[in-house]
Amino acid sequence: MDDLLLDAAQRAVRYRRSIGERRVAPTQETIERLDAFREPLAQRGTSAASVVAMLDDLGSPATVATSGGRYFGFVNGSSLPVTVAANWLATAWDQNAALAVMSPTAAVLEDVALGWLVDLFELPPETAGAFVTGATMASFAALAAARHAQLRAVGWDVDADGLFGAPPVTVVLGEEAHASIGRALALLGLGRERVVRVAADAQGRLRADALPNVTGPTIVCAQAGNVNTGAFDPLDPICDWANRNGAWVHVDGAFGMWAAASTRRAHLTRGLARADSWATDGHKWLNVPYDCGIALVRDDASLRASMALSAAYLPPSGTRDPMHYGPDASRRARGVDVWAALKFLGRDGVAELVERCCRHAARIADGLTVAGFDVLNDVVLNQVLVDFGDAARTLRVIDAVQRDGTLWAGVSRWHGRTVMRVSVSSWATTDDDVDRTVRAIVRLAP
Ligand SMILES: *Cc1c(COP(=O)(O)O)cnc(C)c1O
């Protein structure tokens, strides 16, 4: 076993050490070599050493270098080395984080990490939380709590009786709400389309002056960090409106919530602590390994009621059992990686990470503007939208960039335009990466 684990660690170290020099997207040839994995399930097994060797020989070359410094696709973060190391150790522990009795260490680290996050985001101290797979499931869990609370207020126990015959729940979304909110609403029986859409402004911010008149159970989903522009919905006026109407405010802050950690960006999140629930990701801007999302809910009782699972063999334990706060039972100890990131970075380190990525994004935007290309958004955070003239030309540039391999950036649509979207979410991105990125894009854009 020693040789096997050390061999895997050495391979991983080689992989991470070379990530800055390899092309970001794999070559077509390395992707074709993946066909060697498509063999019939063998009758007899293979040595563990050769399993790991095959994984590395065939698998590693066809990965995308998302952990390096020049991957700007979607809003994917890298992973801090300390979080990879902590994750390895936690994987070796193989702890089930469902119940404290299954893993006192996992339970304590989750509790500590959640407390630190509440503190970092300056949320109400009573806020409860759960580690889930990503912001999609974080919104799912938080909106389940919202559904519970809003219907309980009119005397309906949705978790016992379901939505059949329940009083209607009005769900209000900005026009620019992330698609994951629609999925969460669909999974919760609230309906992807059965929503009131509120107009957004030029940067994609929900227009608080366009919020509707509502009565009865109401949930409004606001956004801290538009996936295209990085813009923030005006949380203070949205919370004013919600207070007047008894509505629940949920904030999708998958990446944008981390702006709260930086004194220079915190103004963007003004009003954040007035919301009722929040969804964010660890695997984006905090740079912990996949997967890691975090659901936060001010009202502990609503989250617990909506996630309740009782069975005779699971008596109350008197301590915080993670599974009573989220939709999963058995799962990995995600809190370990988050604890390690926050312990390593401290408040200053998180702020610096956020600030550094924003600075890189601004430099990329400046470099491309100077080169004569159109940056379509106000670069308030880590997102840059570039238009190279018309859709066909923009698509050609994106294709050339992805084939070239110096960096990776993807396509998006913004206000009817086809754009290149550059998201800077990696701790590993350096000034040199930014220079190489701008030079490569300028070289590849005819
Ligand atoms: C990435 C993202 C999500 C979805 O997060 P996952 O971690 O992929 O589930 C939701 N909302 C916003 C604004 C995002 O950027």
The ligand as a MOL file (V3000), in Angstrom:
LIG
                    3D

  0  0  0     0  0            999 V3000
M  V30 BEGIN CTAB
M  V30 COUNTS 15 15 0 0 0
M  V30 BEGIN ATOM
M  V30 1 C -21.6040 28.3630 -11.0370 0
M  V30 2 C -22.8580 29.0450 -10.6390 0
M  V30 3 C -23.9580 28.3210 -10.1510 0
M  V30 4 C -23.9800 26.8310 -10.1270 0
M  V30 5 O -22.9760 26.3310 -9.3080 0
M  V30 6 P -22.5290 24.8020 -9.3230 0
M  V30 7 O -21.4430 24.7790 -8.3190 0
M  V30 8 O -22.0720 24.5030 -10.7160 0
M  V30 9 O -23.7130 23.9870 -8.9340 0
M  V30 10 C -25.0450 29.0250 -9.7210 0
M  V30 11 N -25.0800 30.3600 -9.7740 0
M  V30 12 C -24.0530 31.0940 -10.2450 0
M  V30 13 C -24.1530 32.5960 -10.2600 0
M  V30 14 C -22.8970 30.4540 -10.6840 0
M  V30 15 O -21.8690 31.1730 -11.1490 0
M  V30 END ATOM
M  V30 BEGIN BOND
M  V30 1 1 1 2
M  V30 2 1 2 3
M  V30 3 2 2 14
M  V30 4 1 3 4
M  V30 5 2 3 10
M  V30 6 1 4 5
M  V30 7 1 5 6
M  V30 8 2 6 7
M  V30 9 1 6 8
M  V30 10 1 6 9
M  V30 11 1 10 11
M  V30 12 2 11 12
M  V30 13 1 12 13
M  V30 14 1 12 14
M  V30 15 1 14 15
M  V30 END BOND
M  V30 END CTAB
M  END
